[in-house]
Amino acid sequence: MSILINKDTRVITQGITGKTGQFHTRMCVAYAHGKNCFVAGVNPKKAGEDFEGIPIYASVQDAKAQTGATVSVIYVPPAGAAAAIWEAVQADLDLAICITEGIPIKDMLEVRNRMKAKEAAGGKKTLLLGPNCPGTITPEEIKIGIMPGHIHRKGRIGVVSRSGTLTYEAVAQLTEIGLGQSSAVGIGGDPINGLKHIDVMRLFNDDPDTDAVVMIGEIGGPDEAQAARWCKANMKKPVVGFIAGVTAPAGKRMGHAGALISGGADTADAKLAIMEECGFKVTRNPSEMGRLIKGLV
């Protein structure tokens, strides 16, 4: 069992013919069951061609109709990435994973509003992971995104993070101490994104093959606090929490577009205090995440 994706998932790559799309599709195909999972690419100008044996279609709709794929991963450059997300949503996919960084906020606002309107009108809900995220992986089954596959091992600890590099740090620690991961999910650091910490925590809570979770947040925004409060009321599994940006000065944007603190409840200190209050085992030192989890399972 896993969350979001497994070895039976069939994937479309949007932007498969670009340099980034080619490189990461190749890496994902080479990982575990990737050869069976990556079944289509999309490029309207190259329909009928293929990329290393993966057929290319004119649209997501065509690719889905021909292959039965339910998930897409998007490497389309920033100017066209929101339109690529909307194309995946219009094709009624289960999940769209957008790796692209630097999408204009106005574009994301527009696509999010269109997604909400489609759902409100009774249309299918397509989950969105990202943008500006590393993707997600179910170790030894499938990886969709840009994370280094070799650091992952199958296990029973879930990882959810706003930071790509800290996802890898947590994963590497869990692998090193022999625990491994059930799934690792990078939700991305943009201010307007799809799945939030709370959504992924719900999935891990319901997953019989996840025993505990590492939740990594950043300064800025209310997401981590909302997830922590939900966990206090509902989570049946232990959680280790870490917030990046303890030393960040108020009012200064740090790294991710979403990591802007106004002071008050969205500072690292405030978020760590809420997480602790909600029963998380928190740390201010990212090198301790694995050790703390080991003490809880």
C-alpha positions in Angstrom: 0.0 0.0 0.0 1.1 3.6 -0.5 -0.4 7.0 -0.9 -1.1 8.7 -4.3 1.0 6.4 -6.5 2.2 2.8 -6.7 3.8 0.4 -9.2 0.5 0.1 -11.1 0.2 3.9 -11.7 0.4 4.9 -15.4 2.0 8.3 -16.0 1.9 10.9 -18.8 4.9 13.4 -19.0 3.8 16.9 -20.2 6.9 18.6 -21.6 8.7 15.3 -22.4 10.7 16.7 -25.3 12.3 19.5 -23.3 15.7 19.1 -21.8 14.4 18.8 -18.2 11.5 16.6 -19.2 13.8 14.2 -21.1 16.4 14.0 -18.3 13.9 13.3 -15.5 11.7 11.0 -17.5 14.8 8.9 -18.2 15.7 8.8 -14.5 12.1 7.9 -13.5 11.9 5.1 -16.2 15.1 3.7 -14.9 13.8 3.6 -11.3 12.1 0.4 -10.0 8.9 -0.3 -12.1 9.3 3.0 -14.1 9.5 1.3 -17.4 5.9 0.0 -17.1 4.6 3.2 -15.4 5.7 5.9 -17.9 3.4 5.3 -20.8 3.0 8.6 -22.7 4.4 12.0 -23.4 2.6 15.2 -24.7 3.8 17.7 -27.3 1.3 18.9 -29.8 4.0 19.5 -32.4 5.6 16.1 -32.1 2.5 13.8 -31.9 3.2 10.5 -33.5 6.8 10.5 -32.5 8.3 8.9 -29.5 10.9 9.6 -26.8 13.0 6.5 -26.2 10.0 4.2 -26.9 7.4 6.3 -25.0 4.8 7.5 -27.5 4.1 11.2 -27.8 0.5 12.5 -28.2 -1.0 15.8 -29.2 -2.9 16.3 -25.9 -3.3 14.9 -22.4 -6.8 13.8 -23.5 -5.4 11.7 -26.4 -2.7 10.3 -24.2 -5.2 9.2 -21.5 -7.5 7.7 -24.1 -4.8 5.7 -25.7 -2.9 4.5 -22.6 -5.4 4.7 -19.6 -3.0 6.9 -17.7 -4.4 8.6 -14.6 -1.4 10.8 -13.5 0.6 13.4 -15.3 3.9 15.1 -14.4 4.6 18.6 -15.8 8.0 19.9 -16.8 6.5 22.6 -19.0 8.4 26.0 -18.8 6.8 28.7 -16.4 4.9 30.6 -19.1 2.9 27.5 -20.2 2.8 25.5 -17.0 -0.5 26.7 -15.6 -2.1 25.9 -19.0 -0.6 22.4 -18.8 -2.1 21.9 -15.3 -5.5 23.0 -16.6 -5.1 20.5 -19.5 -4.5 17.7 -17.1 -7.6 18.8 -15.0 -9.8 19.0 -18.1 -8.7 15.5 -19.0 -10.1 14.3 -15.6 -6.8 12.8 -14.4 -6.6 11.7 -10.8 -3.4 13.6 -10.1 -1.2 16.3 -11.7 2.3 16.7 -10.4 3.8 20.1 -11.4 7.6 20.3 -11.0 7.9 23.7 -12.7 9.4 26.5 -10.7 8.6 30.2 -11.3 5.0 30.1 -12.5 3.5 33.6 -12.2 1.2 33.8 -9.1 -1.6 35.3 -11.3 -1.5 32.2 -13.5 -1.8 29.8 -10.5 -4.6 31.9 -9.0 -6.5 31.6 -12.3 -6.0 27.8 -12.6 -6.9 27.2 -9.0 -10.2 29.2 -9.4 -11.0 27.2 -12.5 -10.3 23.9 -10.7 -12.6 25.0 -7.8 -15.4 26.1 -10.3 -15.1 22.7 -12.2 -15.5 20.8 -8.9 -18.3 23.0 -7.7 -20.2 22.3 -10.9 -20.0 18.5 -10.2 -16.9 17.8 -12.3 -14.2 15.4 -11.3 -11.6 16.6 -8.7 -8.1 16.3 -10.0 -5.5 16.5 -7.2 -2.6 18.8 -7.8 0.9 18.4 -6.3 3.1 21.4 -6.6 4.0 23.5 -8.4 7.7 24.1 -7.6 7.9 20.7 -5.9 10.2 17.6 -6.3 7.3 15.3 -6.8 6.5 12.1 -4.9 7.9 8.6 -4.6 6.8 5.2 -3.3 10.2 3.6 -2.7 11.1 0.5 -4.8 7.9 0.9 -6.8 7.7 4.3 -8.6 9.1 7.8 -8.5 7.5 10.7 -10.3 9.7 13.9 -10.1 13.2 14.9 -9.6 14.2 13.3 -6.3 17.3 11.1 -6.2 15.9 7.5 -6.2 19.0 5.9 -4.7 18.5 7.4 -1.2 15.1 5.9 -0.7 14.2 2.5 0.8 10.9 0.8 1.3 9.7 1.2 4.9 6.8 2.4 7.0 7.6 6.1 7.7 5.8 8.8 5.7 7.5 12.0 4.8 5.8 15.3 3.7 7.7 18.5 3.2 7.5 22.0 1.7 11.3 21.9 1.1 12.8 19.6 -1.6 16.3 19.4 -0.1 14.9 18.8 3.4 12.8 16.0 2.0 16.0 14.3 0.8 17.6 14.9 4.2 14.8 13.2 6.1 14.7 10.3 3.6 18.4 9.8 3.8 18.3 9.7 7.6 15.4 7.2 7.6 17.3 5.0 5.1 20.5 5.2 7.1 18.9 4.0 10.4 17.1 1.2 8.6 13.5 2.5 8.8 12.9 3.5 5.2 9.8 5.3 3.8 6.2 4.3 2.9 5.9 7.3 0.6 7.7 10.7 0.5 5.7 13.7 -0.8 7.2 17.2 -1.7 4.3 19.7 -1.7 6.3 22.6 -3.0 6.9 26.1 -1.5 4.9 28.4 -3.7 2.2 30.5 -2.1 -0.5 29.0 -4.3 -0.2 25.3 -4.6 -2.3 22.1 -4.6 -2.1 19.5 -1.8 -1.2 21.0 1.6 0.3 19.3 4.6 -3.1 18.6 6.0 -4.2 16.7 2.9 -1.1 14.5 2.9 -1.3 13.9 6.7 -4.9 12.6 6.1 -3.6 10.2 3.5 -0.8 8.9 5.8 -3.3 8.6 8.7 -5.5 6.3 6.5 -2.6 4.3 5.1 -2.2 0.9 6.9 1.4 0.7 5.8 2.5 4.0 7.4 3.4 3.8 11.1 4.7 7.4 11.7 5.3 10.6 9.8 8.0 13.3 9.4 6.3 16.6 8.6 8.7 19.4 7.5 7.4 22.9 7.1 8.8 26.4 6.5 8.2 29.9 7.7 5.3 31.8 6.2 1.6 31.0 5.9 -0.8 29.0 8.1 -0.5 25.5 6.5 1.6 23.8 9.1 -0.5 25.1 12.0 -3.7 24.0 10.4 -2.2 20.5 9.8 -1.0 20.3 13.4 -4.4 21.2 14.8 -6.1 18.6 12.5 -3.5 16.0 13.7 -4.2 16.8 17.3 -7.9 15.9 16.7 -7.5 13.0 14.3 -4.0 11.6 13.8 -3.5 8.1 15.2 0.2 8.0 14.4 3.3 9.7 15.9 4.6 12.7 14.1 8.1 14.4 14.1 8.0 18.0 13.1 10.6 20.4 11.8 10.2 24.0 10.6 12.9 25.5 8.3 13.8 29.2 8.9 14.2 29.6 12.7 16.7 32.4 12.1 14.8 34.2 9.3 14.1 37.9 10.0 10.5 39.0 9.9 9.4 40.7 6.7 12.1 39.2 4.5 11.4 36.6 1.8 13.6 33.5 2.2 14.1 31.0 -0.6 10.6 29.8 -1.6 8.1 32.3 -2.8 5.8 31.2 0.0 8.4 31.6 2.7 7.6 35.2 3.7 6.9 35.9 7.4 4.9 38.8 8.6 5.8 38.0 12.2 3.3 36.5 14.6 1.9 33.0 14.0 3.8 32.2 10.8 7.3 32.4 12.3 9.3 29.1 12.8 9.1 29.5 16.6 5.3 30.0 16.6 4.8 27.0 14.3 7.1 24.8 16.4 5.1 25.8 19.5 1.8 24.9 17.9 3.1 21.6 16.6 4.5 20.7 20.1 1.2 21.7 21.7 -0.6 19.4 19.2 1.5 16.4 20.3 4.2 16.4 17.7 7.8 15.6 18.7 9.5 18.7 17.4 13.2 19.5 16.7 15.1 22.6 15.8 17.9 20.5 14.4 17.2 18.9 11.0 19.9 16.2 11.6 17.8 14.8 14.5 14.6 13.9 12.5 15.5 10.3 11.9 16.7 9.7 15.5 13.5 11.1 16.9 11.3 9.0 14.7 13.2 5.9 15.7 12.4 6.7 19.3 8.6 6.7 18.5 8.2 3.5 16.5 
